[in-house]
Amino acid sequence: MQAEFMQRRVAQGLVAALFASLLVVAGPAAPKAQAIPGWVNPCNLPGGKTVCDKVEDGAMWLAENTGALSVAENVSEVVDFATDPLGYMEQRLRSGTKSMFGAFGEKLTGKKPKKGKKE
């Protein structure tokens, strides 16, 4: 009796999961973004370009001098690892191997490795 009940519940769960996945796949697409007219942008107003340049310079100064850039990079790495752990590890191992062989090659030959590969 209890086994039949569990089979029914599992079947109901599978049907619900299938229905939810169909809604996601076949559901309505998100509306496309509309282009914002140029007159809405405050940087296009008279004197607005100067203000926008000052704001951009201030934002760059904050990012470079307050450590916000390193926090953003660390958060980006955490998100990258959380979404694809094996890909993240592969990328880290690949860059470590590349730098290790570059250092060994420099020590053995006395020449610095070439920066870019032309294919």
C-alpha positions as CSV (number, residue, x, y, z in Angstrom):
1,M,0.0,0.0,0.0
2,Q,2.7,2.4,1.0
3,A,4.8,1.5,-2.1
4,E,1.9,2.3,-4.4
5,F,1.5,5.7,-2.7
6,M,5.2,6.4,-3.2
7,Q,5.0,5.4,-6.8
8,R,2.1,7.8,-7.3
9,R,3.9,10.6,-5.6
10,V,7.1,10.0,-7.7
11,A,5.0,9.9,-10.9
12,Q,3.2,13.2,-9.9
13,G,6.6,14.8,-9.2
14,L,7.9,13.7,-12.6
15,V,4.9,15.0,-14.3
16,A,5.1,18.3,-12.5
17,A,8.8,18.6,-13.3
18,L,8.1,17.8,-17.0
19,F,5.4,20.4,-17.1
20,A,7.6,23.1,-15.5
21,S,10.4,22.4,-17.9
22,L,8.0,22.7,-20.8
23,L,6.8,26.0,-19.5
24,V,10.3,27.3,-19.4
25,V,11.2,26.0,-22.9
26,A,8.0,26.7,-24.7
27,G,6.9,29.7,-22.6
28,P,6.7,33.3,-23.9
29,A,10.1,34.9,-24.6
30,A,11.2,38.0,-22.8
31,P,10.3,41.2,-24.6
32,K,13.1,42.8,-26.6
33,A,14.8,45.9,-25.2
34,Q,13.8,49.1,-26.8
35,A,16.4,51.6,-27.9
36,I,16.5,54.7,-25.7
37,P,16.2,57.9,-27.7
38,G,19.3,60.2,-27.6
39,W,17.4,63.0,-25.9
40,V,16.9,60.9,-22.8
41,N,20.6,60.5,-22.2
42,P,21.8,63.3,-19.9
43,C,25.2,63.2,-21.4
44,N,23.7,64.5,-24.6
45,L,22.4,67.7,-23.0
46,P,24.5,70.9,-23.1
47,G,27.3,70.6,-20.5
48,G,26.3,67.0,-19.9
49,K,29.4,65.6,-21.6
50,T,31.7,67.3,-19.1
51,V,29.7,66.0,-16.1
52,C,29.6,62.5,-17.5
53,D,33.4,62.6,-18.1
54,K,33.9,63.7,-14.5
55,V,31.6,61.0,-13.2
56,E,33.5,58.4,-15.2
57,D,36.9,59.6,-14.0
58,G,35.6,59.5,-10.4
59,A,34.3,56.0,-10.8
60,M,37.6,54.9,-12.2
61,W,39.5,56.5,-9.3
62,L,37.2,54.8,-6.8
63,A,37.6,51.4,-8.5
64,E,41.4,51.7,-8.6
65,N,42.0,53.2,-5.1
66,T,39.4,51.7,-2.8
67,G,39.8,48.0,-3.7
68,A,36.3,47.7,-5.2
69,L,37.8,46.3,-8.4
70,S,39.5,43.4,-6.5
71,V,36.2,42.7,-4.7
72,A,34.4,42.6,-8.0
73,E,37.0,40.3,-9.5
74,N,36.8,38.0,-6.5
75,V,33.0,37.9,-6.7
76,S,33.3,37.1,-10.4
77,E,35.6,34.2,-9.6
78,V,33.2,32.8,-7.0
79,V,30.3,33.0,-9.4
80,D,32.4,31.4,-12.1
81,F,33.3,28.5,-9.8
82,A,29.7,28.2,-8.6
83,T,28.3,28.0,-12.1
84,D,30.9,25.7,-13.6
85,P,33.4,24.2,-11.0
86,L,35.1,21.8,-13.5
87,G,35.6,24.5,-16.1
88,Y,36.9,26.9,-13.5
89,M,39.4,24.3,-12.2
90,E,40.5,23.5,-15.8
91,Q,41.0,27.2,-16.5
92,R,43.1,27.6,-13.4
93,L,45.2,24.5,-14.1
94,R,45.7,25.5,-17.7
95,S,47.0,29.0,-16.7
96,G,49.2,27.5,-13.9
97,T,50.7,25.0,-16.3
98,K,51.3,27.7,-18.9
99,S,53.1,30.0,-16.5
100,M,55.1,27.1,-15.0
101,F,56.4,26.0,-18.5
102,G,57.0,29.6,-19.4
103,A,59.2,30.1,-16.2
104,F,61.1,26.8,-16.9
105,G,61.6,27.7,-20.5
106,E,63.0,31.1,-19.5
107,K,65.4,29.6,-17.0
108,L,66.6,26.9,-19.4
109,T,67.0,29.1,-22.5
110,G,67.6,32.5,-20.9
111,K,65.0,34.0,-23.3
112,K,61.6,35.4,-22.3
113,P,58.6,33.6,-23.8
114,K,56.7,35.2,-26.7
115,K,53.5,36.9,-25.6
116,G,51.2,36.0,-28.4
117,K,50.8,33.1,-30.8
118,K,49.9,33.8,-34.4
119,E,47.8,31.1,-35.9
